[in-house]
Amino acid sequence: MLYHAYEMQRLALLPARAFAGNALSLLEMAPDLPASRFAAAALASFEHPLRRFDRPEFGLESTIIGGERIAVEEEIVWEGTWCTLRHFRRAAERPGDAKMLFVAPLSGHHATLLRETVAAFLPDHEVFVTEWTNARDVPVTEKGFGLDDYVSHVMAALRLLGPDTHVLAVCQPAVPVLAAVALMSEDGDPPPSMTLIGGPIDTRAGPTAVTRFAEARPLEWFRHNMIHPVPFGHKGFMRRVYPGFLQLSGFMAMNPGRHLDAHWQMFVHRLAEEHEPLAAKQRFYEEYFAVMDLPAEFYLETISAVFQKHLLPRGKLDWQGRRVDPGAIERTALFTIEGERDDISGLGQTRAAHGLCRNLSEALRLHREQPGAGHFGLFSGRRFREQVAPAIKRFIRARERRTGAVA
């Protein structure tokens, strides 16, 4: 009933939000009065967090190639119940540019969280992104979605795009992507490279508050406290999900002081009419507050397999009854990236992939520990643009030269 109570509370607050919005419109008629500015800043600070932020747009309409601005158009390459494969097609495609599949996390936020990641690679790569479906929008009559299904979708996307497609996983998908590449290696059609960014390959290697929380409670506790039916009014009515608002609450609780300080700064920016820093913070929180529900099967299987039983690093992970062996990876170059200050996937968790890929030559391995970077700084922000993204591009170019894909 928690999800139903949350929806009822949201609906109950709609009149207050509407009142705040109307009052803001009236105060705009006298913007020069100090009292008006203070009241407007207070009302905006109250109204903004009450909004429901649905899936944002990528908004990547152009990129710069060779000093020229080139139009970018989104197109859907494949669409299923649980996943949409999105292509950012540039108006001037270059045959020599490497093809990349970005596997977005299914962990509460939309794939648009990778907007900066995609933007950084558009000038010199052909980019595709997996966009997972919000579980509350999938009718209960449709088949569920578990960890096996995630691995299957990654393999299907890579095979659809072709054997020259490089794959990059951000955070949560590191485990299913590594499993998919291992299975494809056994089948003889592996991708040329795999980049894993801040992912929980072996959570025992670098415990964090997230991993300790998952390990301290039995799976039944998560089933009882974190799984709730979708309330009436959504397509997925009565489907059991891990609600996005619970995931958001967990993220906020990890650094409450930081979020309170950020909202206080937004109030100060409004009062001082500092529009640029205010807009930047608002954009971040509109993305941050836009959450989605996870299918219950996937959430519980991930908690069990990745955070509690550590099946992949222990060599006990199965996919559809078939044992996953990262030792089968011999031709896919591996690049792992970790953040010095990552409080979600701690140092060592992603690097553990190198120990599992035991038959991969040293020439096909690379690891990077990014100084000063937190979790989100590994795929967005200044450090990502100036240091992480160029390192990934160099890694991919080296692999392209090795395979002869680029003259």
N, C-alpha and C positions, 0 to 999 in steps of 0.2 A: 504493500500500500504506500510505500515511501514515494514512488514515482507519481502516484495519483495525488498525494499530499503536496508534492512539489508543484505540480501543474495547477492545483487549486490555489496555492499561495501566489503563483505568478499571475493568475487571473484576478485574484483579489487585489493585487497591487496595480493593476492596469488603470483604475481611476486616479490613483495618486500620481502615476507617471503622466497621464493625460493632463492633470492639473498643473504639474510642473512644466510641461511643454507649453501649455497656453500662457502660463505666467511669464515664461521666458519670452514669448512673442510680444507680450505687453511691455516688458522691460526694455526690449530693443527699441521702443519708441523714444526712450530717454536714456541713451547709452552713456551720456557724458556725466551723469550724476554719480558721485562715488557710491552712494547707497545702492543705486541701481546696479552698478558693476559688481558689488559684493553680493547682492541678492541673486543676480544672474549666475555668478560663479557657484554659489551654494546650490541653486536649483539644478544647474547642469551637472554638478558633481553627484547629486542625488539621482537624477534621471538617467544618466548614461549607463550605470551598471545594471539598471532594471530592464534594459532592452534585451530582447532575444535576438542573438546574432546568428543568422543562418549561414550556410556555406558561402564564404566570400568568393569573389571572382579572382582568377589569377591576374587578369588585367595586363598581361604582357603582350602589348599590341605591336611592338617593334623591338629591334635590336640593332647594334652597330656592327657591321661587317666591312672591313677594309676602309674604315672612315666614313662609310655611307650608312644612312638609316634605312633598314630593311623591314618591311611589314612582316608581322607574325600572325598567323591565324591558327586557332585551335581546331583540331578535327578529331573525331572519335574513330579510332581504328577498330576497336572491338568493344562490345558492350554486353555484359551478362547481368544476372541477378545481383551479384555481390561485388562486381568490379567493372570499371570502365577504363579502357586503355586510351589515354589521351596523347595526341601528337601535337607538338608545337611546330607547325610547318612554316618555314621561312619562305618568303616570296622568291628569294634567290638561293636555292639549295646548291651546296658545293659537293660534288661527288666524292672528294677526298676526306670529308669530315666524318669522324667516327660516330657511330650510332650508339646511343646510350639509353638504357632503361633505368629510370629512377623508381625504386620500389618504396612507396610512401608507407610510413608507419600506420598501423591500425591500432591506435592507442588513445583515442578520444578526440584528436583534432583532425581536421580535413587535410587533404593532400596539398591544399594551398599553403600550408605551413612551409612547403618547400619552394615557395615563390622565388626567393632570392637564390636558392640553389639552381633552379631552372634558368633564371635570368643570367647567372654567371656563365653557364655553358652554352647558351644559345648562339653567341657569335661564332663558335667554332665546332659545334657538335649538333647532331640531329637528335633531339630529345623527345623521349616518350615517358609518361608517368602513369603509374597505377593509381586509380582513384577509387577507393573503397566506398561501398554504399552504406549510408546511415542505416543501422539495423532497425530503427523505428519506422523506416519507410518500406520495409520488406514484409509483405503479408505473411501471417503465420502459416498459411497453407504452403508456402515455398519451403524447399529443403533448407536445413540449417547450414551453418558455416563454421568449420573447425580448423584446427591447425593443419591437418592433412589437406584441406581444401585450399588453404593459403599457399602451401608448397606447390600444389597442382596448378594454381593460377600463375605463379611465378614461372614455372616450367612452360606452361602454355604460351605466356607472353613472350618469353625468350625464343621459343620455337617459331612463333608467328613472325617475329621481327627478323629472324635469320641468325646464322651461326657467327656473324661478325658483330653481334650486339654486346657491348660492355654493360655490366650490371652494377648498380650502386644502391646500397641499402642504408637507410638512416635509422638508427636506433633499433626499435623492436623487430623489424624484418631481418635483422642480421642472421638470426637462427634459421628461419625458413628459407632464406636465400642461400645460405651455406648448404643446407640440406638439399635444396633444388639443384645446386651446381654439382654436388657430390653424386646425386642420382643421374644427372645428365652426363657426368663424366663416365659413369659405368655404362651408360647407353651409347657412348661414343660421339655425343654432340654438345660438348661443353662450350660456354662462352669464352672469349679470349681473356677477359679480366673480370675481377670481382673486387669492389671497394666496399668495405664495411666501416661505417662511421658510428662510433659510440653505441655499440650494440651489446646485448647481454649473452654473449657466446658461453661464458662460464662465470656466473655471478658469484661463485666462491672466490674468484681471484681478486676481486676488489669490492667488498661489501659496502653498501650504502644504506641510507635510511629506507629506500625503496625495497631493496633485497631483504633487509632484516625484517621489515614489515611482512613481506610475503612468506618468509620462512618461519616466523613466530606463531603462525596460526594454521590450523588444519584446513584442508581444502573445503570441508563442510562448512566452516565458518564463512568463507568467501561465498559459497553457494547460498547460504542463509541470509547474509547481510548485504551482499553486493549485487545480487541478481534480482531483478524486479520486472514484472510484466509491463509492457507499454500501455499507457492509459488510452482511453477512448479519444478519438479525434485524430489519430495517426493511422497511416496505412497498415502499420505493423501491430495494430491493437492486439494485446494479449501475447505477443511474442516476448519471450524472456530475454532480457538484455542486461548488460552492465551500463547503466545510464551515464551519459557524458558529463552531467553535472556532478556526479560523484567523483569522476576522474579529475575534473577541474577543481573540486574542493580539496582533493588530495594534493594536487600541484600547489594550490594556494597555501595550504597548511605547511608545506615544506619551508616556505620563506615568507611568512606573514608580514614581517617587518618591511621587507623590500616592497611588497605590494601596497601596503599602507603608505609608505613613503612616496611611491610613484603617484598614488591618487592625491596625496597632499600637494605634490609638485604640480599636478594638473590643475588643482584649484588655484594655486599661486600663479600659474601661467595664465589662467583665465582672468584672474584679477588684474594682472599686469598687462593683459592683452598681448601676450607673447605667443603669436599664432603658430609659428613654425615648430617650436619644441612641443607645444600642446598637440598639434596635429600628428606629430610623430608618435607620441605616447598613446594618443587615441587610436591610431592605426594598429599599434601593437596589441592593445587590449581588445579591440574589436575582433582581431584574429584569434587572440588567446581565449576569449569568451565564446567563440564559435565552436561548440563541441558537438560530437556525434556519439551515438550509442553503439556499443560493441555487441555482437551476438554472444549469448551466454556460453555456447559451446567453445568458441574460440578463446574467450577470456579465461574460462576455467581450465581448459587444456594447456594454455600458455602458463598460467600460474603453476600448475602441477609439473609440466614437463620441463620448463625453463628455470623457474625460480625455486622449486621444492625438490624435484628428483634429479635435476641436472642431467637429463637423459643424453643430450648430444655429447657433452664432454666425457661422459662415462661410457660412450659407445653403445647406448641402449635405445636410441631414438629410432622408431619405426615409422615408415610412411606406407599406408595401405598394406600393412603386413610385411613390408620389405625393409630390411635393416639399412639405415643410413650410415655410410662409411666415408668420412671426409678424406681418408687415405686414398680413395680412388681419384682424387683431384691431382692431376699431374701436368695438365696443359693450361690451366686457368691461372693467370697471374693474380696474386693476392696482395691487396693494400689495405692495412688496418689503420684507423685513425682514432686517437683518444684525446680527450681534453684534460689538461692538468687539474682543472677545478670542476670536473663533471661530477655532480652530486646525484645523478640518476644512474648512469653506467660508469662505475668507478674504473680507475686505472687497472689494467690487466684483464678486464672482462672481454674486451674485443681482441686484444693481442693473443688471447688464448687460442684463436683460430689457427695460428701458425703451428702450434703444437699438434693440433688435430690433423692438419694437412701434412702429414709426416713424409709423404712421398713427393712433395713439391720441391724443386731445386731452389737453391739460394738465389739464383738469378731471377726467379719469378716471385720473390718475396720482398715486401717493403712495409715498414711500420713507421708511424709518425705520432709523437706525443706533442700536441699543440700547447705551447706555454701560455698560461693565463686564460685559456678558453674554458668556459663552462659548457654545458650540454648544448644549448641552442647556438652558442658561438662556433660550433663545429660545422654548421651548415647555413648560417646566416650572420650578417653583421660584417664589420670591417675586417676582423681577423680572417673570416672565411674568404671574403673577396680577395684580400691581398696576399694571403699565405696558403690557406688550405686548398682553395679551388685551383690555383696555379700548380700546386704539387700534384693534385689528382690528374690534371691535364698532362703534365710531364710524364706521369706514370702510364697513362693511356697511349700517349704518342710513342713511348718506348716499346709498349706492347704491340702497337700497330706496325712499327718498323720491324720488330722481331718476326711477326707473322707475315710480313710482306703485303699487308693490306693497303699500305700507302707507299707510293713510289718514292 
